[in-house]
């Protein structure tokens, strides 16, 4: 009975996975709140991101970078180039984007990954409505008062939910 | 876990690149040898230092799977009795992420080491007699490259980040060691 139920469950998941893969045009909402930095304590950097397989819109604030005494805050639009999109259980992608901040214009380059936290979904596409771990290596290039500043997030982590 | 690691890595590679590599004609490949020049930004400094280097790149003809080995260094800088230098070497796998032929965007990821030293000459050594400091840091590296082919000539502009290994204590302290490289590349491909 248990074996039969397990087989049926796997068949159902396989079908659901394929159905998801064929309709992999979902949105993903991400919140990032943990970032490493060369100094102890990391960075107090936060972002909220809305993405599809082709683009991502984000707002961010980095309390560790001050512009005229205020936290660096901005918004960017990124073009996403998926290596493995949301039809994969583990997403990989690179992004290139541009935007504005309270310090000036910004461009950013990101190597990102979204890893499901639910192992049951291992062989299938990105699960909907379930939290996933988002890990980024991001480099931002800022033009602040005619100076080109490169700012790195060696690891920027958060949670994603696809819907 | 360690016994299964090659199998897990092979599965991940197959998932990521299998479809593309299998689509390439058997035995076909592209080899490129490039020289590189650009700037480096160290983890604890916002200065940009000049760097140069070289790389070898082996790819399937459809560029779905690319292997790359590269080396770069910041030339030794001497001043006031001290000399310092940084260098690094990396191995990466990559793929093309855009569809146009002869040019496009490429993504790479892999590992490597960054090293360097600060040396003091005889007149600038402390009471301990220390001649300087050396470091050699392993880590993860990721790069995004825009490259174009003009016949046998390979041209590219690239941003690469190297994230140095942190131990458990440093990780608990939220410390990371990012190096940034901005490079132009020119070479030949076969």
Interface residues (C-beta under 8 A of the other chain):
Chain A: X34 X35 X36 X37 X38 X39 X40 X41 X42 X43 X81 X82 X83 X84 X88 X90 X92 X94 X96 X109 X111 X137 X139 X149 X150 X152 X153 X154 X155
Chain B: X12 X15 X16 X41 X43 X44 X46 X48 X95 X97 X98 X105 X107 X109 X140 X142 X144 X159 X161 X163 X166 X171 X173 X174 X175 X176 X177 X178 X180
